[in-house]
């Protein structure tokens, strides 16, 4: 049996956005499990555990997240 690649993520992204990113990034199957909520000064973040069948999918997903974060406006920008 192949060991899955796990990624723990704390995010404010909606479930729909997260699923869209995963579907675009993954060549093989993946699974997502909700693991609670973290309360921060900036608000609530969902804690999710994502299991990937192959490490390339995990790495590609992380790259998609980085691109999304880089495109988002900074809180200090007007």
C-alpha positions as CSV (number, residue, x, y, z in Angstrom):
1,X,0.0,0.0,0.0
2,X,1.3,3.5,-0.9
3,X,1.6,6.0,1.8
4,X,-0.4,9.2,1.2
5,X,1.1,12.7,1.3
6,X,-0.6,14.7,4.0
7,X,-0.9,18.5,4.2
8,X,-2.4,20.3,7.2
9,X,-3.8,23.7,6.2
10,X,-5.2,26.6,8.2
11,X,-7.2,28.8,5.9
12,X,-10.0,31.3,5.5
13,X,-10.7,30.0,2.0
14,X,-14.2,28.8,1.3
15,X,-14.8,25.1,0.8
16,X,-15.7,25.7,-2.8
17,X,-12.5,27.7,-3.5
18,X,-10.4,25.0,-1.8
19,X,-12.1,22.2,-3.8
20,X,-11.6,24.2,-7.1
21,X,-7.9,24.6,-6.4
22,X,-7.5,21.0,-5.5
23,X,-9.3,19.8,-8.6
24,X,-7.1,22.0,-10.8
25,X,-3.9,20.9,-9.1
26,X,-4.4,17.2,-8.7
27,X,-3.8,14.5,-11.3
28,X,-4.7,11.7,-8.9
29,X,-7.3,11.4,-6.2
30,X,-7.3,13.4,-2.9
31,X,-9.4,13.6,0.2
32,X,-10.2,16.5,2.5
33,X,-11.1,16.3,6.2
34,X,-12.3,19.2,8.4
35,X,-10.2,19.2,11.6
36,X,-11.7,22.1,13.5
37,X,-11.5,25.9,13.7
38,X,-8.7,28.1,15.0
39,X,-9.6,31.5,16.4
40,X,-7.1,34.2,15.7
41,X,-6.9,38.0,16.0
42,X,-7.6,38.1,12.2
43,X,-10.7,35.9,12.6
44,X,-11.5,32.2,12.3
45,X,-9.5,29.8,10.2
46,X,-10.6,26.4,9.1
47,X,-8.2,23.6,9.8
48,X,-8.2,21.0,7.1
49,X,-6.2,17.8,6.5
50,X,-5.7,17.1,2.8
51,X,-4.4,13.6,1.7
52,X,-2.8,13.4,-1.7
53,X,-2.0,10.1,-3.6
54,X,1.2,11.5,-5.0
55,X,3.7,14.2,-3.7
56,X,3.6,16.0,-7.1
57,X,-0.1,16.9,-6.5
58,X,0.7,18.2,-3.0
59,X,3.5,20.3,-4.4
60,X,1.4,21.7,-7.3
61,X,-1.4,22.5,-4.8
62,X,1.0,24.4,-2.6
63,X,2.2,26.3,-5.7
64,X,-1.4,27.3,-6.5
65,X,-1.9,28.5,-2.9
66,X,1.2,30.6,-3.1
67,X,0.1,32.2,-6.4
68,X,-3.3,33.0,-4.8
69,X,-1.7,34.5,-1.8
70,X,0.7,36.6,-3.9
71,X,-2.2,37.9,-6.0
72,X,-4.2,39.0,-2.9
73,X,-4.0,42.6,-1.8
74,X,-2.0,43.3,1.3
75,X,-3.9,44.6,4.2
76,X,-1.8,47.8,4.2
77,X,-2.3,48.6,0.5
78,X,-4.9,51.1,-0.5
